Structures are given as structure tokens and as C-alpha cells.
């Protein structure tokens, strides 16, 4: 039976024969390949759901499984057809005096790119684990991760180009000369890039720090390689070039300690009970939930003003971002207590004297 099927020649040319048995085996291999690929897809989906893998990593596993399965079955099909693998992979797709591009180059490039992607995911997993365990700041960790991934892909691209037969040293020299020329025209971009690297290493600004730049206060959401994102108190995200952090005056309210000191100023009329004023101010600060108990708030009798006795209520809070709301709450409470205790807040008064001339 099998001999009869083998004798049925479907195609014949230059010593190559393709019979019915070969067709049946190839179809069977393709069906098995689709079945195996489906099983692998289900296994990957199940593992992804159980271990909460990211969609990007799941897709990466799909691509790896597809590459492995179909490469294996392609080689098996060549074996069925009694075709030398070396002759197929060595088939020249393009050739000239200096360059040859063969079929195995495509397979090699796919394998190299997949290995680079796997290495990139491994590095990302390592950084994420360090960030989750609080061993690395989230902002610096994410930015370092981007830099490392850039380096990995640059090295990978150089390896791919080298595998095609190009001289890597000549390519690196050409790219370096090009970058130098482009750098003169894109100085600001390169300045932002290196400023980002400086910020990452010195740690002067971190994610979640509250900073003030040119009178605008905001929380740092993200520190990128070239730009950073800052959320203002108006819930507006500002894209800030990193060079502004290194080249301009920036106040980092979160840099030195977990809590920061602020104050609210108020003036009372002459003749007021200053100890009563002090007690009211301290009670207002003591009763606010966002003001810390240690260090304790205190009142400073600042000066004898032109029309008022000037006081300052100093307090510490960890919520630098919403400190203006805290100040507003204190002013509401101080005004209420002053009214209850008959403490007067004066307003500036001026005496006007009119002189009349006698024209007689």
C-alpha cells in the first residue's frame, strides 16, 4: 500500500521527486504543528493567569514558542523531502562582490533579536523586584532600566550587523562621526539626556518629591532619560526637560526630611491679649490632622507693625503638596476663634488732612 502511494509522483524535476507519501507526511506535520502550537498557547495562557505575567511577556513567550515549533517542523519537512538543510539555509537571497545575504542570516537575526528581548525582560524583572522590595527608588530604577535596555538593544543591533558580514569597527566610526555632527544641531536634546543621567546618579530629585520651579510647585511623577513629568497642584502635568533641574534654581521640599516647616502669618490689633493670641494659634495647629505633633508647632511674635501686632504660626507637615490647603484651613480656624474670643484683626488706617487756602 505504502509502496503504491510512494510510486504516485506528484512533481519531478532535476532528480527531485515529490510523491503522495511526502504530501501526506507534510500535511500530517503541519497538522501536528498547529496542534502543538495550540497546546503551547494554552499552557502559556494558563501560566500567565496563575503568575500574573504581563501581556508583553506573555506575547514574548508566544513568539518564542512559535519560532521554536515552526523552525523544528520546517527542518522535519526538509528531512521528509530528503533535502539537505545546509543547502536550503545557505541559499543566497542577495549577493554582490562585498556582501552576501543568505537564508540562514534571517534565522540567525530572529534568534539574536529574540535572545536580546529575553535579556531585556530579565533585566526588567530584576529592576522591578528591586523596586518592589524597596531596595531601589522607583524613579531611579525605571530610568536606569531604560538606559540599560537602550544599551542592550544597541549591543544587539551591533551583533546583528556584524553577523551580516559588515565591519563593526567601520560602522561604529561612521555612526560616531554622524552623532558628533548631529550633536551640534541637537545640543539641547543631548544636554537634557546627560542631565537626566546626572539626576539619576546624584539622586537630587526623585519620584514623589515635591519641587518648586519658577514659583510652580508640583510632585515629580516620572524621571525619564530626557524629560520628567511634574503634577502641579492644579492637577496639570508639566513636561520638564531634565536640563532645567541641573541648570536652574530648584527647591526640593522633600530632599532633607520627611516633614517640612511652613508658617501662617496674622496681625492683631494693638491692645490685644498676646498670650491669648498665642494659645489660639497653637490650638488651631494642634487640631489639624495633617500637622505633625513632633516637632511641635510654635508661635513667634514677629514685630510691632504699623497698625498691628504681627505673629507667625510655625508648623511641620509631611504633606508638602497640599500645604496651601492646610494654610487655608488654619486661617479659617484662626478667624473663627478670633471672632469667638473678641480678638480684632485690624486693617490699615490712614488719617487724611485737608488744607484750604485763603484767597482773600
Helices and strands as residue ranges (DSSP letters): H 2-6, E 9-13, E 16-19, H 20-51, H 55-80, H 85-89, E 92-95, E 100-102, H 103-132, H 138-163, H 168-185, H 187-202, E 210-213, E 216-223, E 227-232, E 237-241, H 243-247, E 250-252, E 260-268, H 274-286, E 298-304, E 309-317, G 320-322, H 323-340
